[in-house]
């Protein structure tokens, strides 16, 4: 049996032991952990590392994308993904930096892996009744962000071709 404590998304078990939290709260609290996990994974990918960048240049977009994921998790179930301005800007940036579509897709895949790895590390704190719907929401949001990135990426490619580059 779980009983709520003082704030939304966090409950204590009956014995006052492990704090149970929502996926959104865990991701919000572990934002830097997700970013660090993602950067570690990206740095293990030779195709991504071939574009030289500082850690800040490589990760600067992540807080915005992750905040969009967290915001979406806090909305009512079934809420459709909106257009992420952060994802659009990221698509433009990666295009300018010389990324390929495959590289952007790989970064997005690694973001999902990093999110799920971080959640797995906190499995004893997860609110299991919402876990699978939240996993679906995370995947949907990250994929919607990738779609927006690719739309901007393709638009930039088309503009370059129109200019004769």
N, C-alpha and C positions, 0 to 999 in steps of 0.2 A: 504494500500500500504506500502511495506517495502523497505527501501533503505539501501544498504550496508554501513557499517562504515569501519574503518581502517584495520580489520584483518578477515581472513577466519573463517566462521562458526558463525559469530555474526553480526546481523543486528538490526537496531532500527526501531520501528514503525514510521509511518509518522509524528506523533506529537512529536517524540523524547522521547517517554516514555519507555516502557519495552524493554529491550535488548533481542532479539531472538537469541538463540544459537543452535548449533548442539548438538545432544545427546552425541557425543564423547567429545565435549568441556565441557559440564556439568559434565560428569563422570570424566573427567580429573581434573577439578576444585574441585569436591566433592569426590575425592578418599577416603579421611579419613572419610568422612560421611558414605560412603558405608561400609567401614571396621567396623566402630563403630556400624552401624545398624546391620551388619552381626553378630558381636560378641555378641550384646545384644540378638539377636534371638537364637544364638547357646547356650548361657548361660541359656536360658529358656527351653532347651531340656535335660531332665534327662539322656537319653541314650548317648548323646554327652558329657555331663558333667562327666560321670562316668570315663572318661579318664582324669586324672588330668594333667593340663598344665597351664603355665603362659599365659597371654594375647599375649605375643610376640610369644610363641611357637604355639599358636592356630592361629594367624593371619599373621605370617611372610610370608606365601606364597601368600597372597591376593594381595599385590601391583603388583606382577609379573603377576598373572592371570588377574587382571583388566587391566593392561597395554596391555596384549594380546587382550583383548576385545576392548579396545580403538583403538588399531592399526588396528584391523579388521574392525571397524566401519569407519575408515578413508580410507579404500581401496575401490576400485570400487565395486558397488553392484554386488552380485553374486559370489564374490571371495570365493573360497573354503577354508575352515579352514585348516590351516597347522598344523603340529604336534607341540604342545606346550611343549617345554622342561620344562617349569615351572610346567605344569600339570603332566608330567612324574615324575619329582622330588617329587612333592607333593604326588603322589600315592605311591612312595617308602617310603616316610616319614611317611605317615599315616599307612601304613602296619607295619612299624617298631614300631609305637606308639601303636599298638594293635587295630586299628579301624577294624570294619567289613565293608563289601561292603555296607550294608544298611546305616551305619553311613556316609560313604563317599558320598553316593547318597543324603542323607539328607543335608549335608553341601553344596553340589552343588545346591540343590533346594533352600536353604536359601540364597545362593549368588544371584540367580536370583530374589528372592523376595526382597532382599535388594537393588539391582540395580533398580528394577522397583519402589520400594517405594521412593527411592531418586529422580528418574525422576518425579514421581508424585508430589513431593514437589516443583518441579520447572516447573510445567506444563505450567505456563504462559510464560515461557521463551523458551519453546521447539519449534523447527522448525517443525511444524505439517506435512508438505509435506513429510518429511523423517521419521516421527515417526514410522509408522507401519513397513516399511522395516528395520529400525534400531532395532526394537523389535525382528523381525525375526532373524536378524544377531546376536543380543545378545544371544538369546536362542540357536541358532546354535553353536555359539562359546563356550558357557558354556557347552553345551552338548558334543561338540567335546573334550573339556578339560576333562570332566568326563570320556569319552571313553578312552582317553589316560591314565588317572589315573587308571582306572579299568584294562586296559591291563597290566600295570606295577604291579598292585596289584595281579592279577592272576598269573603273571610270578613269583612273589616272593612266592606265595603260592605253585606253582608247584616246585620251587627250594627247598623249605622247605620239601615238601613231598619226593622229590628225595633224600634228605639227611637223610630221615627217622625221621623227627621231627613230 
